Amino acid sequence: MSLSPSLYRRHRFPAEIISHCVWLYFRFNLSYRDVEEMMAMRGLFLSYEFFRKLLKGLQYLTDHHR
């Protein structure tokens, strides 16, 4: 999957991490806090608020999710 650099510009974390978190959220129907916990188990300490803001910015994806 080729990621457009403009899709994730101005974000604190690399596109691969963001993409993986979004994939987890949609693929397994997880909550923001579930994704936060899974990333913490891998050594990445990201807040659930990060995911909420990220997905709000990607609103066109969340409209089809739930």
C-alpha positions in Angstrom: 0.0 0.0 0.0 1.5 3.3 -1.1 0.9 6.1 1.4 0.7 9.7 0.2 3.0 11.9 2.2 0.3 14.7 2.2 -2.2 12.4 3.8 -0.3 12.3 7.1 1.6 15.6 7.0 1.9 17.7 10.1 1.5 14.6 12.4 3.9 13.8 15.2 4.2 10.1 14.4 5.4 8.4 11.2 2.9 7.4 8.6 3.5 3.7 9.2 2.4 4.0 12.8 -0.6 6.1 12.0 -1.6 3.7 9.2 -1.3 0.7 11.5 -3.4 2.3 14.2 -6.1 3.2 11.8 -6.0 -0.3 10.3 -6.4 -1.9 13.8 -9.3 0.4 14.6 -11.2 -0.4 11.5 -10.3 -4.1 11.0 -11.0 -5.3 14.5 -13.7 -2.7 15.5 -11.6 -1.6 18.5 -12.1 1.5 20.7 -9.6 4.3 20.8 -8.5 3.0 24.2 -8.0 -0.5 22.9 -5.7 0.8 20.2 -3.9 2.9 22.7 -3.3 -0.2 24.9 -2.1 -2.3 22.0 0.4 0.3 21.0 1.6 0.7 24.6 2.3 -3.1 24.6 4.5 -2.5 21.6 6.4 0.3 23.3 4.6 3.3 21.7 2.9 5.4 24.2 0.1 7.3 22.4 -3.0 8.7 23.9 -6.5 7.7 22.9 -7.0 11.4 22.3 -4.5 11.2 19.5 -6.6 8.6 17.7 -9.8 10.6 18.2 -8.3 13.7 16.7 -6.7 11.7 13.9 -9.9 10.0 12.9 -11.8 13.2 13.2 -9.4 14.6 10.6 -10.1 11.5 8.4 -13.9 11.9 8.8 -14.6 10.4 5.4 -13.3 7.0 6.7 -15.3 7.0 10.0 -18.6 7.7 8.2 -18.5 4.2 6.7 -17.2 2.4 9.8 -19.9 2.4 12.5 
